[in-house]
Amino acid sequence: MTASDNQIDDSAAPLIEHLAELRTRLIRSVLAFVVGMIICFSFGSAILDFLLIPIENTMRDLGNPNPVMQYTAPQEYFFTLIRISMVCGLAVSFPVIAHQLWRFVAPGLYKNEKSAFLPFLIASPVLFLLGAAFAHFVVVPLAMQFFLGFSDAASYLSAMLADAEPSTGGIEIVFNGKVNESLDITLKMIVAFGLCFQLPVLLTLMGKAGLVSAEGLRNVRKYALVGILLLAALVTPPDVVTQMILFVVVYGLYEVSIFLVSRVDAKREKQLREDGFYDDEEAADMGVETMDQDPIVEDVKDRDL
């Protein structure tokens, strides 16, 4: 056996250990998800009622005192509960999944990297829940009011009341909502707004990695405005009020992200200055504004001198 073969064998052992560790973490995460899904399925009907509150309130506002939803296939209600259980089970089990992720990556991180990564691991689910709550209590009711607002409230009431008299002419159009289709709107809004609220976490992580800077985000602000407007038009119903709400919220998150990235830039600049990679006096004599320098390039320059 040659020396190169020994090196290959030595390098394979840690890889196998990492794969075994990854398998253990994945198994525990999947088990946590399955347990969370089973728990949520036990309360599936209550969760479904909670998710359908916006459409229920809208139907009552339109004059229907007894809102009714229907399903048209024998398996439809069951699979609707399965979908709810999967989404809510993932939310319930996320702390366990995040803990397993942390236990897997933490040994390979330096102390300062751990202190930088852990807050984002905590902030991400919090911001997602804020976005989901905003979608459920603000955006979805507005969307339902927009979509169902086309129906005439008087005809809607007369069609749903038991003592309503038959219509003398024309075809009466009423809303007979399906459970799964109505739930689709709510879940899509919740996921869309939950992901939009991840913008500060994403941009701040990119700032820590040196991929973006606060100055760069300020320079592309006008392009960000156009992108946010397009996003608002795509993920919301064709309602100006709902679109403006999403635009204002996401743009506010973009400005918050700029502030957070500027703090990251300031900390990086302070650390570089403490390490001696900044020469403020020389920059002042040249009349040049101090900028971030590459530590490797500066180290090479010092060696040449």
N, C-alpha and C positions, 0 to 999 in steps of 0.2 A: 504493500500500500504506500503510495507516494505522499509527500507532504501536502500537495494540493488536495488529495482525497481526504486527508485529516482535517484540513481547513473547511472543506465542504461539509463533512460530518459535524464539525463543531458549530458551524453556522446553521445547520438544519435543526439542531436541538432547540435553540430559542424559538425558532419559527414554529415548531410543533407545539411548544409550550404556549405560545401566543394564540395559536389556533384552538388549542384545548380551552384556554381561558375565554376566548371569544365564544366558543360553543356553549360553555357554561353560562355566560352572561346572556346569550340569546335564548337559551332554554328557560332561564328564570324570567326573562322579559315576556316570552310567549306565555308561560304559565300565569304570570300576573295579568296579562291581557285576557286570557281565557277566563280567569276567576272574575275579573272586572266585568267581562261580557255577561257571564252567568248572573252576577249580582244585578246588573242593569236590566237583564231580561226579566228578572223577577218583578221589577217595577216598571216594565215596559209600557203598560197602559197609562200609568201616572205620568211618565216622561212624555208619552205621546200627547196626552191632554195638555201638558205644559207647553209643548212646542206648537200646538194648534191654538193657543190662546189668542194670538193676533188675528187669525182669520175668524175665530169665534166672536171676538169683540166687534170686528167689522161687520159680520153678518147681523149681529144684534143692532148695530147702529143703522143698518139698512132696513130695519123693521122686522126682522125675523126673531121672535121671542124664543124659539126653540131650534137653534142651529143643529143641522144633521149632516154628517159626512157618511159616505158610502164606499164600499169596495165591491168590485164586479167579478172577482175571481176567488175561488175558495181559499187559495194559498196566499192571496194578496196581503191580508192583515197580518198573517204569521211572518212573512218575509219583511213586512214593514217594521215589525218589532225586532227582527233580526238586525236590520240596518241601524235602527236606533241603538240597539245593544252594542253593536260594533263601534259606533262613533262614541257613545258615552263610556263604553268599556275602555277605549283607548284613553279617554280623558281621565278616568278614574285610576287607571294603572300607570299613567305617565310618571308620577313620582317614583315608582319602583323602576320603571324603564330608565328614567334619567339617572337614578342612583346606580344602576348597573352600567350605564354608559360612563358615568364618572369613575366608577371603580376600575373600568377597563383602561381608560385613557390617563387617569391620574398618575400612575406609576411612571409614565414616560414624560411627565411635565416637570419643569423646574418650579420652584416655589412661587416665583413671580408670575409664571404662566398659569399656575393653579388659581392664584388670587384674581387673575384677569378673566379666566374662563368660567369659574363658578358663578359669579353674578349673572352672567348671560344665561347660564343654564337655569337659573331661578327666574330671571325676568321674562324669558320666552313664554312659558305657560301662563304667567300672570297677564302679560299683554294679550295673549291669545284669548283668554277668558274675558278680558275687557272688551276686545273686539267682538267676541261672540255675544256678550250681553248687550252691547250697543246695537248690533244687528237685530237681535231678538226683540228688544224693547223699543227701538226707535225706527229702524229701517224697514223691517218686515211689516209692521202696522201701516206705515206709509205706502208700501208696495201693495198691500191688500186693499187699502182704500182706493188706490189708483185703479187696480184691475177690476175690482167689484163695483167701483163707482159708476161704471157705464150702465149698470142695470137701473131700472126705475124702481125707486124704493116702494112706491105704492103698489105696483104690479107684483113686486117681490113679496110684499106682505100678503096680498090677496091670494097669491098662489100657495103660500105656505100655511095660512090659517085654515083650520078645519071647516069653518063655516063660510068659506069664500064661495061666492056665486060663480057659475060658469061664465066665461067670457063670451060676449055677443059677437065678436068678430076679431079676425087676425090671430096670429100665433103668439102665445105668451112664452117668452124666453126667460127661464129661471136658471139659477146656479145650483147644480147638484154636484158638489165637490167630491172627488175621490181622495181617499186618505193618502195614498202614496204620492200622487201628483202634487197635492197641497203641501205635503211634507218636503218634497223636493225643493220648493222655493225657499222654505225656512232653512234647510240644511245648507243649500248653496250659499245663501246670504251669510250664515254663521261662519262657514269655512272661509269665504272670500274676505270678510271683514277681519276674521281672526288672523289670516295671513297678512293682510294689509297692516295690521298693528304690529307685525314683526319688523317693520321697516327700521325703527331705531336700533334694534338688536343687530340686524344684518349690516347696516352701514357702520355701526360702531365697531363691530368685529372686523369689518374690512379696513376701518381706520387703524385698528390695532395691528393688523397685518401689513400696514403700509400700502394698501391697494388704493385707498382714497384719502383725500385730505379735506379739511374744512374749506380751504380756499377753492379747491376744485369743485366741491359741491355748490359753493356760492356761484361759481362761474357758469355752471350748467343749470342754474335755477330756472331759467326760461324754458329750457327743454324739459325739465322736470314738471313744470306747470302743464305743458302740452300732454306729457305722458299720463299725468294724474287725471286730466280731463278725459282722455281716452279710456283710462281704467274705469272712471266713474260711469262713462257711457256704456261700457261693456258689461259690468257686473251688477248694475242696478236697472230697474224697469225704466221705460221711457218717460220718467217723471222728473221734471226740472228740480223740484224741491228735494227729492231723494238724491239726485245726482249732485246737487250743490252741497248737501250735507256730507256726502262721501268725499267730495273734493276738498271741502274745508278741513275735514278731519285728517285726511291723508297728507294734505299740504302742511297742516300743523305738525304732524309727525315728522315730516321732512325737515322742517325748521328745528324741531327738537333734536333730530339726528345731527344736523349741522353743529348745534351747540355741544352735543356729546363728543363729536369727532374733534371739535376745536379743543376740548379739554384733553382728549387723548394726544393731540398734537402738542399741546403745551407741556404735558408730562414728558413726552418723548424729547422735546427740545431741552427741557430742564435736565433730564438725565444725560443727554449728550453734552450739555454745557458742563455738568459736573465731571464727566469723564474726560474733559479737555478737548473735545472735538469741535468746539466753537471758539472763535477768536473775535470777541466783540470789539476790542480796541482796533484791530486791523480793519474790520468791516466798517467801523465808524470813520477811520482815517480815509478810507477809499470812498466813503459816501454811499456804500452799498448796504441795502437792508439785509439783516441777518436771515439766512435761509437754512433749511435742514441740509446737512452734509452727510455724505455716505461715510460711515466710520472706517470702512475698509480702505477707501480712497485716501482719507486723511491719514491713516496709519502708514500707507505706502509713501505719502509725501514726507511724513516725519522721518522715515527710514532713509529716504534720499538725502534729506538735509543732514 
